[in-house]
Amino acid sequence: MTSVGVPRPAGPVDEALVSVIVPARDAADTLGRQLDALAVQDHTGPWEVIVVDDGSSDGTAAVAEAHRSVLPALRVVRADGGGGVNGARNFGCRHSAGTLLLFCDADDIVAPTWMSAMVAALGTAAAVGGALERHTLNGAVALAARPPAPVPSLADSFAFLPYPWGANCGVRREVWERLGGFDPAFTYGSDDVEFFWRAQLSGAALAFAADAVVLYRLRDRVRDMARQYYRYGRSHPLLYRRFAADGMPRSSSKEALREWARLLLRAGAVLGPEAARARWAVRVALRAGRLLGSLRHRTRYL
């Protein structure tokens, strides 16, 4: 486990109540496997699972309710779906009782040691991120568009502060309360980045728990990959506007122009193999999102 920032004594956590928050929207096809995985965790302390049915139109709630026999401390709460993923996370936290808050997604699968590793990390740090394993649930095209890092670690995409992914993260409740929760202005994209940057800037140490593994599911259709990356890019100018004063560097306009030139030269990828098309599409979508986000938020981050 590695830590970022100045560690603060966190106190004993072995017997602390753990609340696992699972935002779920139209997740009936995948939620069951995640709940099955949570049911076989090796953590020996008390814990609960809060499934936030975030305005689903399918059988998400019914799938969750069907797991009460294997997850006795399961609660299913319904949100209106209008607050984005951060709204759903906050809604779940408000309906939870734990002093330790862990977050995972409805379409992934946590490893059996996930919870115990996260809890151990929260014994020495106020916030934590775990590792994402991308090979098990994804095919070659998805991995070509979004390849895994050579060495598992916290993310560091902006040359500023590291951060965990929202699909595998945790925080002490006192920090979540002090920060006022996740920012609902980030409905999708940079939602996790913004919160954990604020946490670190407030003095909370962030740890990486390599043994807290989540099998991570990527988008499997090029259209869906591009839509996701467009939304990521659209959030980056808002992130810059929020954290420029704290030291987040502006993106290089020259590099953005070079990237657009490279993408135009390789536009023939749209007629090539699906993997090449996926790699090209996500790069175009990210840059297009940043361009529109810069216009929307009146700040330049290309």
C-alpha positions as a Markdown table, in Angstrom:
| # | Residue | x | y | z |
|---|---|---|---|---|
| 1 | Met | 0.0 | 0.0 | 0.0 |
| 2 | Thr | 1.3 | 3.5 | -0.9 |
| 3 | Ser | 0.1 | 6.8 | 0.5 |
| 4 | Val | 0.0 | 10.3 | -0.9 |
| 5 | Gly | 0.0 | 13.3 | 1.3 |
| 6 | Val | 0.6 | 13.5 | 5.0 |
| 7 | Pro | -0.9 | 10.5 | 6.8 |
| 8 | Arg | -3.0 | 11.2 | 9.8 |
| 9 | Pro | -3.7 | 8.8 | 12.6 |
| 10 | Ala | -7.0 | 7.2 | 11.6 |
| 11 | Gly | -7.7 | 5.1 | 14.6 |
| 12 | Pro | -8.8 | 1.4 | 14.7 |
| 13 | Val | -11.0 | 0.3 | 11.8 |
| 14 | Asp | -11.3 | -3.4 | 12.2 |
| 15 | Glu | -14.6 | -3.2 | 14.0 |
| 16 | Ala | -15.9 | 0.0 | 12.3 |
| 17 | Leu | -19.1 | -0.4 | 10.4 |
| 18 | Val | -18.4 | -0.4 | 6.6 |
| 19 | Ser | -21.0 | 0.9 | 4.2 |
| 20 | Val | -20.6 | -0.2 | 0.6 |
| 21 | Ile | -22.4 | 2.2 | -1.8 |
| 22 | Val | -23.4 | 0.8 | -5.2 |
| 23 | Pro | -25.0 | 3.3 | -7.6 |
| 24 | Ala | -27.1 | 1.4 | -10.1 |
| 25 | Arg | -29.1 | 2.6 | -13.1 |
| 26 | Asp | -30.6 | 0.2 | -15.5 |
| 27 | Ala | -28.1 | -2.4 | -14.2 |
| 28 | Ala | -30.3 | -5.5 | -14.0 |
| 29 | Asp | -28.0 | -7.4 | -16.4 |
| 30 | Thr | -24.9 | -7.0 | -14.3 |
| 31 | Leu | -25.8 | -6.1 | -10.7 |
| 32 | Gly | -26.4 | -9.6 | -9.6 |
| 33 | Arg | -22.8 | -10.7 | -10.2 |
| 34 | Gln | -21.5 | -7.7 | -8.2 |
| 35 | Leu | -23.8 | -8.5 | -5.3 |
| 36 | Asp | -22.8 | -12.2 | -5.5 |
| 37 | Ala | -19.2 | -11.0 | -5.2 |
| 38 | Leu | -19.9 | -8.8 | -2.2 |
| 39 | Ala | -21.6 | -11.7 | -0.5 |
| 40 | Val | -18.3 | -13.7 | -0.3 |
| 41 | Gln | -16.0 | -11.0 | 1.0 |
| 42 | Asp | -13.5 | -12.2 | 3.6 |
| 43 | His | -13.8 | -9.1 | 5.7 |
| 44 | Thr | -14.8 | -10.2 | 9.3 |
| 45 | Gly | -16.0 | -6.9 | 10.7 |
| 46 | Pro | -19.6 | -5.4 | 10.4 |
| 47 | Trp | -20.7 | -4.1 | 7.1 |
| 48 | Glu | -23.8 | -3.2 | 5.0 |
| 49 | Val | -24.5 | -2.7 | 1.3 |
| 50 | Ile | -26.6 | 0.2 | 0.0 |
| 51 | Val | -27.8 | -0.2 | -3.6 |
| 52 | Val | -29.0 | 3.1 | -5.0 |
| 53 | Asp | -31.5 | 2.4 | -7.7 |
| 54 | Asp | -30.9 | 5.7 | -9.5 |
| 55 | Gly | -34.1 | 6.1 | -11.6 |
| 56 | Ser | -33.9 | 2.7 | -13.3 |
| 57 | Ser | -36.5 | 1.6 | -15.8 |
| 58 | Asp | -35.6 | -2.1 | -15.8 |
| 59 | Gly | -35.5 | -4.7 | -13.0 |
| 60 | Thr | -32.5 | -3.3 | -11.1 |
| 61 | Ala | -34.4 | -3.0 | -7.8 |
| 62 | Ala | -35.8 | -6.5 | -8.1 |
| 63 | Val | -32.4 | -8.0 | -8.8 |
| 64 | Ala | -31.1 | -6.2 | -5.7 |
| 65 | Glu | -34.0 | -7.3 | -3.5 |
| 66 | Ala | -33.4 | -10.9 | -4.6 |
| 67 | His | -30.0 | -10.9 | -2.9 |
| 68 | Arg | -31.3 | -10.3 | 0.6 |
| 69 | Ser | -30.8 | -14.0 | 1.5 |
| 70 | Val | -27.0 | -13.7 | 0.8 |
| 71 | Leu | -26.7 | -10.1 | 2.0 |
| 72 | Pro | -28.8 | -9.7 | 5.1 |
| 73 | Ala | -27.5 | -6.1 | 5.7 |
| 74 | Leu | -28.6 | -5.0 | 2.3 |
| 75 | Arg | -30.7 | -1.8 | 1.7 |
| 76 | Val | -32.2 | -0.8 | -1.6 |
| 77 | Val | -33.0 | 2.9 | -1.8 |
| 78 | Arg | -34.4 | 4.7 | -4.8 |
| 79 | Ala | -33.2 | 8.0 | -6.2 |
| 80 | Asp | -34.8 | 10.0 | -9.0 |
| 81 | Gly | -31.9 | 9.6 | -11.4 |
| 82 | Gly | -31.5 | 13.4 | -11.9 |
| 83 | Gly | -28.3 | 13.9 | -9.9 |
| 84 | Gly | -25.8 | 11.9 | -11.9 |
| 85 | Val | -23.4 | 9.4 | -10.4 |
| 86 | Asn | -22.3 | 11.8 | -7.7 |
| 87 | Gly | -25.9 | 12.5 | -6.7 |
| 88 | Ala | -26.4 | 8.8 | -6.4 |
| 89 | Arg | -23.3 | 8.3 | -4.3 |
| 90 | Asn | -24.3 | 11.1 | -1.9 |
| 91 | Phe | -27.9 | 9.7 | -1.7 |
| 92 | Gly | -26.4 | 6.3 | -0.7 |
| 93 | Cys | -24.1 | 7.8 | 1.8 |
| 94 | Arg | -27.0 | 9.7 | 3.5 |
| 95 | His | -28.9 | 6.4 | 3.8 |
| 96 | Ser | -25.9 | 4.6 | 5.2 |
| 97 | Ala | -24.7 | 4.2 | 8.8 |
| 98 | Gly | -21.0 | 3.3 | 8.3 |
| 99 | Thr | -18.0 | 5.3 | 9.5 |
| 100 | Leu | -16.1 | 3.9 | 6.5 |
| 101 | Leu | -17.6 | 4.5 | 3.0 |
| 102 | Leu | -16.6 | 2.2 | 0.1 |
| 103 | Phe | -17.8 | 2.7 | -3.5 |
| 104 | Cys | -18.0 | 0.2 | -6.4 |
| 105 | Asp | -20.1 | 0.1 | -9.6 |
| 106 | Ala | -23.0 | -2.2 | -10.5 |
| 107 | Asp | -21.4 | -3.5 | -13.7 |
| 108 | Asp | -18.1 | -4.6 | -12.2 |
| 109 | Ile | -17.0 | -7.5 | -9.9 |
| 110 | Val | -15.1 | -7.0 | -6.6 |
| 111 | Ala | -12.4 | -9.6 | -5.7 |
| 112 | Pro | -13.0 | -11.6 | -2.4 |
| 113 | Thr | -10.3 | -9.6 | -0.6 |
| 114 | Trp | -11.5 | -6.2 | -1.8 |
| 115 | Met | -13.3 | -5.0 | 1.3 |
| 116 | Ser | -10.6 | -6.2 | 3.8 |
| 117 | Ala | -7.9 | -4.5 | 1.7 |
| 118 | Met | -9.8 | -1.2 | 1.5 |
| 119 | Val | -10.5 | -1.3 | 5.3 |
| 120 | Ala | -6.9 | -1.9 | 6.1 |
| 121 | Ala | -5.8 | 1.0 | 3.9 |
| 122 | Leu | -8.3 | 3.3 | 5.7 |
| 123 | Gly | -6.6 | 2.4 | 8.9 |
| 124 | Thr | -3.7 | 4.6 | 7.9 |
| 125 | Ala | -5.2 | 7.1 | 5.4 |
| 126 | Ala | -8.4 | 9.0 | 5.2 |
| 127 | Ala | -9.1 | 8.0 | 1.6 |
| 128 | Val | -8.2 | 5.1 | -0.6 |
| 129 | Gly | -8.3 | 3.8 | -4.1 |
| 130 | Gly | -7.9 | 0.2 | -5.3 |
| 131 | Ala | -6.7 | -1.5 | -8.5 |
| 132 | Leu | -8.7 | -2.1 | -11.6 |
| 133 | Glu | -8.2 | -5.4 | -13.5 |
| 134 | Arg | -9.4 | -4.9 | -17.1 |
| 135 | His | -8.7 | -8.2 | -18.8 |
| 136 | Thr | -11.2 | -10.6 | -17.3 |
| 137 | Leu | -14.4 | -8.8 | -18.4 |
| 138 | Asn | -13.3 | -7.2 | -21.6 |
| 139 | Gly | -12.5 | -8.1 | -25.2 |
| 140 | Ala | -9.7 | -7.1 | -27.5 |
| 141 | Val | -11.4 | -4.0 | -29.0 |
| 142 | Ala | -12.3 | -2.5 | -25.6 |
| 143 | Leu | -8.7 | -3.1 | -24.3 |
| 144 | Ala | -7.3 | -1.5 | -27.5 |
| 145 | Ala | -9.2 | 1.6 | -26.8 |
| 146 | Arg | -8.5 | 1.7 | -23.1 |
| 147 | Pro | -5.4 | -0.4 | -22.3 |
| 148 | Pro | -4.5 | -1.1 | -18.7 |
| 149 | Ala | -1.5 | 0.6 | -17.1 |
| 150 | Pro | 1.6 | -1.5 | -17.0 |
| 151 | Val | 1.7 | -1.2 | -13.2 |
| 152 | Pro | -1.5 | -0.8 | -11.1 |
| 153 | Ser | -1.5 | 2.5 | -9.3 |
| 154 | Leu | -3.6 | 5.6 | -8.6 |
| 155 | Ala | -4.5 | 7.6 | -11.7 |
| 156 | Asp | -2.6 | 10.8 | -12.6 |
| 157 | Ser | -3.9 | 12.1 | -15.9 |
| 158 | Phe | -3.6 | 15.8 | -15.3 |
| 159 | Ala | 0.0 | 16.3 | -14.1 |
| 160 | Phe | -1.4 | 17.5 | -10.8 |
| 161 | Leu | -2.7 | 15.2 | -8.0 |
| 162 | Pro | -3.4 | 11.5 | -8.1 |
| 163 | Tyr | -6.9 | 10.1 | -7.7 |
| 164 | Pro | -8.7 | 6.8 | -7.6 |
| 165 | Trp | -11.5 | 5.6 | -9.9 |
| 166 | Gly | -15.0 | 6.0 | -8.6 |
| 167 | Ala | -15.5 | 2.3 | -9.4 |
| 168 | Asn | -13.0 | 1.4 | -6.6 |
| 169 | Cys | -12.5 | 3.9 | -3.9 |
| 170 | Gly | -13.3 | 4.7 | -0.3 |
| 171 | Val | -13.2 | 7.4 | 2.3 |
| 172 | Arg | -13.8 | 8.0 | 6.0 |
| 173 | Arg | -17.2 | 9.3 | 6.6 |
| 174 | Glu | -15.9 | 12.3 | 8.5 |
| 175 | Val | -14.1 | 13.4 | 5.3 |
| 176 | Trp | -17.1 | 13.0 | 3.1 |
| 177 | Glu | -19.2 | 15.1 | 5.6 |
| 178 | Arg | -16.5 | 17.8 | 6.0 |
| 179 | Leu | -16.3 | 18.2 | 2.2 |
| 180 | Gly | -20.0 | 18.3 | 1.8 |
| 181 | Gly | -20.0 | 15.1 | -0.2 |
| 182 | Phe | -19.3 | 14.5 | -3.9 |
| 183 | Asp | -20.0 | 17.6 | -6.1 |
| 184 | Pro | -23.3 | 17.0 | -8.1 |
| 185 | Ala | -22.1 | 19.5 | -10.7 |
| 186 | Phe | -19.9 | 16.7 | -12.0 |
| 187 | Thr | -22.7 | 14.4 | -13.1 |
| 188 | Tyr | -20.4 | 12.2 | -15.2 |
| 189 | Gly | -16.7 | 12.6 | -15.9 |
| 190 | Ser | -14.1 | 13.8 | -13.4 |
| 191 | Asp | -16.7 | 13.1 | -10.7 |
| 192 | Asp | -14.2 | 11.0 | -8.7 |
| 193 | Val | -11.2 | 13.2 | -9.6 |
| 194 | Glu | -12.9 | 16.4 | -8.2 |
| 195 | Phe | -13.8 | 14.8 | -4.8 |
| 196 | Phe | -10.4 | 13.2 | -4.1 |
| 197 | Trp | -8.5 | 16.3 | -5.1 |
| 198 | Arg | -10.6 | 18.3 | -2.7 |
| 199 | Ala | -9.9 | 15.7 | 0.0 |
| 200 | Gln | -6.1 | 15.9 | -0.5 |
| 201 | Leu | -6.1 | 19.7 | -0.6 |
| 202 | Ser | -8.0 | 19.6 | 2.7 |
| 203 | Gly | -5.2 | 17.6 | 4.3 |
| 204 | Ala | -6.5 | 14.1 | 3.9 |
| 205 | Ala | -4.0 | 11.4 | 2.9 |
| 206 | Leu | -4.8 | 9.2 | -0.1 |
| 207 | Ala | -3.6 | 5.6 | -0.2 |
| 208 | Phe | -3.4 | 3.0 | -2.9 |
| 209 | Ala | -4.4 | -0.5 | -1.9 |
| 210 | Ala | -3.0 | -2.8 | -4.6 |
| 211 | Asp | -4.8 | -5.8 | -3.1 |
| 212 | Ala | -8.2 | -4.2 | -3.3 |
| 213 | Val | -9.0 | -5.4 | -6.8 |
| 214 | Val | -12.1 | -4.8 | -8.9 |
| 215 | Leu | -12.7 | -6.6 | -12.2 |
| 216 | Tyr | -13.6 | -3.6 | -14.3 |
| 217 | Arg | -16.0 | -3.6 | -17.2 |
| 218 | Leu | -15.3 | -1.4 | -20.2 |
| 219 | Arg | -17.7 | -0.3 | -22.9 |
| 220 | Asp | -17.8 | -2.9 | -25.7 |
| 221 | Arg | -19.2 | -0.9 | -28.5 |
| 222 | Val | -17.2 | 1.9 | -30.3 |
| 223 | Arg | -20.2 | 4.2 | -30.2 |
| 224 | Asp | -20.5 | 3.8 | -26.4 |
| 225 | Met | -16.8 | 4.2 | -25.9 |
| 226 | Ala | -16.8 | 7.5 | -27.9 |
| 227 | Arg | -19.8 | 8.8 | -25.9 |
| 228 | Gln | -18.0 | 8.0 | -22.6 |
| 229 | Tyr | -14.8 | 9.8 | -23.7 |
| 230 | Tyr | -16.7 | 12.8 | -25.0 |
| 231 | Arg | -18.3 | 13.2 | -21.6 |
| 232 | Tyr | -14.9 | 12.8 | -19.9 |
| 233 | Gly | -13.4 | 15.5 | -22.1 |
| 234 | Arg | -16.4 | 17.8 | -21.5 |
| 235 | Ser | -15.8 | 17.7 | -17.8 |
| 236 | His | -12.0 | 18.6 | -18.0 |
| 237 | Pro | -12.4 | 22.4 | -18.5 |
| 238 | Leu | -14.7 | 22.6 | -15.4 |
| 239 | Leu | -12.1 | 20.6 | -13.5 |
| 240 | Tyr | -9.4 | 23.1 | -14.6 |
| 241 | Arg | -11.6 | 26.1 | -13.7 |
| 242 | Arg | -12.1 | 24.7 | -10.2 |
| 243 | Phe | -8.4 | 23.8 | -9.5 |
| 244 | Ala | -6.2 | 26.1 | -11.5 |
| 245 | Ala | -5.7 | 28.3 | -8.5 |
| 246 | Asp | -4.5 | 25.2 | -6.6 |
| 247 | Gly | -1.9 | 24.4 | -9.2 |
| 248 | Met | -3.6 | 22.3 | -11.8 |
| 249 | Pro | -1.7 | 23.1 | -15.1 |
| 250 | Arg | -3.6 | 24.2 | -18.2 |
| 251 | Ser | -3.4 | 21.7 | -21.1 |
| 252 | Ser | -1.1 | 22.6 | -23.9 |
| 253 | Ser | -2.8 | 24.2 | -26.9 |
| 254 | Lys | 0.1 | 23.3 | -29.1 |
| 255 | Glu | -0.2 | 19.7 | -28.2 |
| 256 | Ala | -4.0 | 19.8 | -28.7 |
| 257 | Leu | -3.4 | 21.1 | -32.3 |
| 258 | Arg | -0.8 | 18.4 | -32.9 |
| 259 | Glu | -3.2 | 15.8 | -31.7 |
| 260 | Trp | -6.0 | 17.1 | -34.0 |
| 261 | Ala | -3.5 | 17.0 | -36.9 |
| 262 | Arg | -2.6 | 13.4 | -36.1 |
| 263 | Leu | -6.2 | 12.4 | -35.8 |
| 264 | Leu | -7.0 | 14.0 | -39.2 |
| 265 | Leu | -4.1 | 12.2 | -40.8 |
| 266 | Arg | -5.4 | 8.9 | -39.4 |
| 267 | Ala | -9.0 | 9.4 | -40.2 |
| 268 | Gly | -8.9 | 6.4 | -42.4 |
| 269 | Ala | -9.1 | 4.4 | -39.2 |
| 270 | Val | -12.9 | 4.7 | -39.4 |
| 271 | Leu | -12.8 | 2.3 | -42.3 |
| 272 | Gly | -10.2 | -0.1 | -40.7 |
| 273 | Pro | -10.4 | -2.9 | -38.1 |
| 274 | Glu | -12.7 | -2.3 | -35.2 |
| 275 | Ala | -9.8 | -2.0 | -32.7 |
| 276 | Ala | -8.2 | 0.8 | -34.7 |
| 277 | Arg | -11.5 | 2.5 | -35.1 |
| 278 | Ala | -12.1 | 2.4 | -31.4 |
| 279 | Arg | -8.6 | 3.9 | -30.6 |
| 280 | Trp | -9.3 | 6.7 | -33.1 |
| 281 | Ala | -12.8 | 7.4 | -31.9 |
| 282 | Val | -12.1 | 7.8 | -28.2 |
| 283 | Arg | -9.2 | 10.2 | -28.9 |
| 284 | Val | -11.4 | 12.3 | -31.2 |
| 285 | Ala | -14.3 | 12.2 | -28.7 |
| 286 | Leu | -12.1 | 13.3 | -25.8 |
| 287 | Arg | -10.7 | 16.3 | -27.7 |
| 288 | Ala | -14.2 | 17.2 | -29.0 |
| 289 | Gly | -15.5 | 17.1 | -25.4 |
| 290 | Arg | -12.8 | 19.3 | -24.2 |
| 291 | Leu | -13.5 | 21.8 | -27.0 |
| 292 | Leu | -17.2 | 22.0 | -26.2 |
| 293 | Gly | -16.5 | 22.1 | -22.4 |
| 294 | Ser | -14.1 | 25.0 | -22.9 |
| 295 | Leu | -16.8 | 27.0 | -24.6 |
| 296 | Arg | -19.5 | 26.0 | -22.1 |
| 297 | His | -17.4 | 26.8 | -19.0 |
| 298 | Arg | -15.6 | 29.8 | -20.6 |
| 299 | Thr | -12.1 | 28.6 | -19.9 |
| 300 | Arg | -9.5 | 27.1 | -22.2 |
| 301 | Tyr | -8.6 | 23.5 | -21.6 |
| 302 | Leu | -8.1 | 21.7 | -24.9 |
